[in-house]
Amino acid sequence: MLKMFPKAPDKHKPGNPLIPNGLGVLYVLGSVMYLFLLHYFYGVNAEVSGGTPALHLAVCILFGGFMGLLDDWADIKWRYKAVLPLMASLPLIVVREGDPTMSTYFWGKINLGIFYYFLVIPLIVTITTNTVNQLGGLNGLESICPSIILTGMLIVSLIHGLKEAVLLYVPLIFSWILAYYNFRGKIFVGNTGSFAFGITLASYAIIANIEQTLAISIIPYVINSALVLTNILFFNRRAGLEMDGRMLKAAHRRSLVTLIAYYYPATERKLVLLISSLFVLTTLIAILLSIV
């Protein structure tokens, strides 16, 4: 089956072997089929599955997957790609998904009213999707990190007895399966996968009203995007790694990856595990704060 997918060079392996790319489409198809079935069988009974939220999440994942597929196909420039997630937020805005009364750690619950739908939702979707898409380039990085956050969001949902938790069961299985093979360098999820992962994180956080959990969990993503965008917009400098045998190192600190590689040159797998550990840390903090 992998032969049907286009191949891309693995730039951090000797000889740059060609690896099947765009396997994130499997996450999109598997997740959407599950959510449609969930809506069909339990859509009438919101107490069991959320019904309509399952359909809304499915539509958002389809939007995210399509945007990623378009980027894989047409290599869209960043100034256009940055605003694409706004379209993916439309289903959530139109159906008034989510609760405008947001829980915060420092100010309690705040009712944002109409601003939640026309300002907060687009911001959450756009920031999350773009930051997830910007952190990549190493085997496993594009799939392990969002899978960690998805796992944390599921744990928070189960702790608080949220009925929306059922929405994540199958998407989480698919994301971890792809993460396993991606980490081993057998597949690439492509922009199709990273966009779909990002839109899942944002949409589910809105649907389950756990935006604060998402905000803390994605801190490493935000740090990476801040470094990348600052260097591109103000200094016209891009991040890049250098290979020294099997070791990866960096001569600058223009992204989260190069920041770590600058101080701690390591193999590709070690770098991925180090960065993933940051997401484990922020996600655990988010889980603990949700209990307090």
C-alpha positions as CSV (number, residue, x, y, z in Angstrom):
1,M,0.0,0.0,0.0
2,L,2.9,2.4,0.8
3,K,3.9,2.3,-2.9
4,M,0.9,4.4,-3.8
5,F,2.2,7.4,-1.8
6,P,4.7,9.9,-3.2
7,K,8.2,9.7,-1.7
8,A,10.3,12.4,-0.1
9,P,14.0,12.3,0.9
10,D,14.9,11.7,4.5
11,K,17.5,14.5,4.8
12,H,18.8,13.4,8.1
13,K,19.8,9.9,7.1
14,P,22.9,8.9,5.2
15,G,22.2,8.8,1.5
16,N,18.9,10.6,1.9
17,P,16.6,7.5,1.4
18,L,13.2,8.1,-0.1
19,I,10.3,7.6,2.4
20,P,6.6,7.4,1.7
21,N,5.1,10.8,2.4
22,G,1.6,12.1,3.2
23,L,0.5,9.1,5.4
24,G,-1.3,11.6,7.6
25,V,-4.2,11.0,5.2
26,L,-4.8,7.7,7.1
27,Y,-5.3,9.7,10.3
28,V,-7.9,11.9,8.5
29,L,-9.8,9.0,6.9
30,G,-9.8,6.8,10.0
31,S,-10.8,9.6,12.4
32,V,-13.5,11.0,10.2
33,M,-15.0,7.5,9.5
34,Y,-15.1,6.9,13.2
35,L,-16.7,10.3,14.0
36,F,-19.3,9.9,11.3
37,L,-20.3,6.5,12.6
38,L,-20.3,7.9,16.1
39,H,-22.7,10.6,15.0
40,Y,-24.9,8.1,13.1
41,F,-25.3,5.7,15.9
42,Y,-25.4,8.0,18.9
43,G,-26.1,11.4,17.4
44,V,-29.6,11.6,18.8
45,N,-28.4,10.8,22.3
46,A,-26.1,13.6,23.2
47,E,-25.5,12.1,26.7
48,V,-23.7,9.2,25.1
49,S,-21.5,10.7,22.5
50,G,-22.1,14.4,22.0
51,G,-23.6,13.5,18.6
52,T,-23.4,16.8,16.8
53,P,-19.9,17.6,18.3
54,A,-18.7,14.4,16.6
55,L,-19.9,15.7,13.3
56,H,-18.4,19.1,13.9
57,L,-15.0,17.6,14.8
58,A,-15.1,15.4,11.7
59,V,-15.7,18.4,9.5
60,C,-12.9,20.3,11.1
61,I,-10.5,17.4,10.6
62,L,-11.5,17.1,6.9
63,F,-10.8,20.9,6.5
64,G,-7.4,20.4,8.2
65,G,-6.5,17.4,6.1
66,F,-7.5,19.2,2.9
67,M,-5.4,22.2,3.8
68,G,-2.4,20.0,4.4
69,L,-3.0,18.0,1.2
70,L,-3.1,21.3,-0.7
71,D,0.1,22.4,0.9
72,D,1.8,19.1,0.1
73,W,0.6,19.4,-3.5
74,A,1.1,23.1,-4.2
75,D,3.8,24.1,-1.5
76,I,1.8,27.1,-0.4
77,K,3.8,30.1,0.9
78,W,3.6,30.9,4.6
79,R,1.8,34.2,4.2
80,Y,-1.1,32.4,2.6
81,K,-0.8,29.2,4.7
82,A,-1.0,31.2,7.9
83,V,-4.6,32.3,7.3
84,L,-6.0,29.0,5.9
85,P,-7.0,27.7,9.3
86,L,-9.5,30.5,9.6
87,M,-11.6,28.6,7.1
88,A,-11.4,25.5,9.2
89,S,-12.8,27.4,12.2
90,L,-16.0,28.3,10.2
91,P,-17.9,25.1,11.2
92,L,-17.3,25.8,14.9
93,I,-18.3,29.4,14.5
94,V,-21.4,28.8,12.4
95,V,-22.9,26.2,14.7
96,R,-21.8,28.1,17.9
97,E,-19.8,25.1,19.1
98,G,-18.1,25.4,22.5
99,D,-19.0,27.3,25.6
100,P,-18.4,31.1,25.6
101,T,-17.8,30.9,29.4
102,M,-14.1,29.9,29.5
103,S,-12.4,28.6,32.6
104,T,-9.1,30.3,33.4
105,Y,-6.5,29.5,36.0
106,F,-6.1,33.0,37.3
107,W,-9.5,34.8,36.8
108,G,-12.0,32.0,37.2
109,K,-14.7,31.7,34.6
110,I,-15.1,34.5,32.1
111,N,-18.1,34.8,29.7
112,L,-16.8,36.2,26.5
113,G,-20.2,36.2,24.7
114,I,-20.2,36.7,21.0
115,F,-16.4,37.5,21.1
116,Y,-15.8,33.9,21.9
117,Y,-17.2,32.7,18.6
118,F,-15.8,35.5,16.3
119,L,-12.5,36.2,18.0
120,V,-11.4,33.4,20.4
121,I,-12.3,30.4,18.2
122,P,-10.5,31.7,15.1
123,L,-7.5,32.6,17.2
124,I,-7.3,29.2,18.9
125,V,-7.7,27.3,15.6
126,T,-5.2,29.5,13.7
127,I,-2.5,29.7,16.3
128,T,-2.7,26.0,17.2
129,T,-2.8,24.7,13.6
130,N,0.1,26.9,12.4
131,T,2.3,26.3,15.4
132,V,1.9,22.5,15.1
133,N,2.7,22.7,11.4
134,Q,5.8,24.8,12.0
135,L,7.5,22.2,14.3
136,G,8.8,19.4,12.1
137,G,11.7,18.2,10.0
138,L,12.7,15.3,12.2
139,N,11.3,11.8,12.2
140,G,8.5,11.5,14.8
141,L,8.4,15.2,15.7
142,E,5.3,16.0,13.6
143,S,3.3,13.1,15.1
144,I,4.6,12.3,18.6
145,C,4.1,15.8,20.0
146,P,0.5,16.2,19.0
147,S,-0.2,12.6,20.2
148,I,1.2,13.5,23.6
149,I,-1.1,16.5,23.8
150,L,-4.1,14.5,22.6
151,T,-3.4,11.9,25.3
152,G,-3.3,14.7,27.9
153,M,-6.6,16.2,26.7
154,L,-8.2,12.7,26.8
155,I,-7.0,12.2,30.4
156,V,-8.4,15.6,31.5
157,S,-11.7,14.8,29.8
158,L,-11.9,11.4,31.6
159,I,-10.9,13.0,35.0
160,H,-13.7,15.5,34.7
161,G,-16.2,13.0,33.3
162,L,-16.7,14.8,30.0
163,K,-18.9,13.0,27.5
164,E,-16.8,14.4,24.7
165,A,-13.9,12.1,25.6
166,V,-15.3,9.4,23.3
167,L,-14.5,11.6,20.3
168,L,-10.8,11.0,20.8
169,Y,-10.6,7.3,21.2
170,V,-10.0,6.3,17.5
171,P,-8.1,9.5,16.5
172,L,-5.7,8.9,19.3
173,I,-5.1,5.3,18.2
174,F,-4.4,6.4,14.7
175,S,-2.1,9.2,15.8
176,W,0.1,6.9,18.0
177,I,0.3,4.2,15.3
178,L,1.5,6.8,12.8
179,A,3.9,8.3,15.4
180,Y,5.5,4.9,15.9
181,Y,6.3,4.4,12.2
182,N,7.2,8.0,11.7
183,F,9.7,7.9,14.6
184,R,11.3,4.8,13.1
185,G,11.7,6.7,9.8
186,K,9.4,4.4,7.9
187,I,6.8,7.1,6.9
188,F,6.2,10.8,6.8
189,V,2.8,12.2,7.8
190,G,3.4,15.3,5.7
191,N,1.5,18.6,6.0
192,T,-1.7,16.6,5.6
193,G,-0.9,15.0,9.0
194,S,0.4,18.0,10.8
195,F,-2.5,20.2,9.8
196,A,-5.0,17.5,10.7
197,F,-3.3,17.0,14.1
198,G,-3.4,20.7,14.8
199,I,-7.0,21.2,13.9
200,T,-7.9,18.2,16.0
201,L,-6.2,19.7,19.1
202,A,-7.9,23.1,18.6
203,S,-11.3,21.8,17.7
204,Y,-11.5,19.3,20.5
205,A,-10.4,21.8,23.1
206,I,-13.2,24.1,22.0
207,I,-15.8,21.4,21.9
208,A,-14.9,20.0,25.3
209,N,-14.3,23.5,26.8
210,I,-10.7,22.7,27.9
211,E,-9.0,25.5,26.1
212,Q,-6.8,26.2,29.1
213,T,-5.4,22.7,29.0
214,L,-4.5,23.2,25.3
215,A,-3.0,26.6,26.0
216,I,-0.5,25.2,28.5
217,S,0.2,22.0,26.6
218,I,1.2,23.8,23.4
219,I,3.8,26.1,25.0
220,P,6.7,24.4,23.3
221,Y,5.0,24.9,20.0
222,V,4.5,28.6,20.7
223,I,8.1,29.0,21.7
224,N,9.3,27.4,18.5
225,S,7.0,29.6,16.4
226,A,8.1,32.7,18.2
227,L,11.8,31.9,17.4
228,V,11.1,30.9,13.8
229,L,8.9,34.0,13.0
230,T,11.2,36.5,14.8
231,N,14.1,35.3,12.7
232,I,12.3,35.2,9.4
233,L,10.3,38.5,9.8
234,F,13.0,40.7,11.3
235,F,16.3,39.1,10.2
236,N,15.3,37.1,7.2
237,R,17.1,34.1,8.7
238,R,15.9,30.5,8.5
239,A,16.7,27.6,10.9
240,G,18.8,24.7,9.7
241,L,20.6,21.7,11.1
242,E,24.1,20.4,10.2
243,M,25.0,16.7,10.1
244,D,28.2,15.5,11.7
245,G,28.1,11.8,11.0
246,R,25.0,10.6,12.8
247,M,24.9,13.7,15.0
248,L,22.8,16.8,14.4
249,K,24.1,20.1,15.5
250,A,23.2,23.8,14.9
251,A,25.3,26.9,14.6
252,H,22.4,29.2,15.6
253,R,19.2,29.3,17.8
254,R,16.4,30.1,15.3
255,S,13.9,27.4,16.3
256,L,13.2,25.1,19.2
257,V,15.1,22.3,17.4
258,T,18.2,24.3,16.6
259,L,18.1,25.9,20.1
260,I,18.5,22.4,21.6
261,A,20.9,21.2,19.0
262,Y,23.1,24.3,19.5
263,Y,23.7,23.4,23.2
264,Y,23.3,19.6,22.9
265,P,24.3,18.1,19.5
266,A,22.6,14.6,19.4
267,T,21.3,12.0,17.1
268,E,17.9,12.6,15.4
269,R,16.1,10.2,17.7
270,K,17.6,11.8,20.8
271,L,16.6,15.3,19.6
272,V,13.1,14.1,19.0
273,L,12.9,12.5,22.4
274,L,14.2,15.6,24.1
275,I,11.7,17.8,22.4
276,S,8.9,15.3,23.1
277,S,9.8,15.4,26.8
278,L,9.1,19.1,26.8
279,F,5.6,18.3,25.6
280,V,5.2,15.6,28.3
281,L,6.2,18.2,30.9
282,T,3.8,20.9,29.7
283,T,1.0,18.4,29.2
284,L,1.5,17.0,32.7
285,I,1.4,20.5,34.1
286,A,-1.9,21.2,32.2
287,I,-3.4,18.0,33.6
288,L,-2.4,18.8,37.2
289,L,-3.7,22.4,37.0
290,S,-7.0,21.1,35.6
291,I,-7.4,19.1,38.8
292,V,-6.7,21.9,41.2
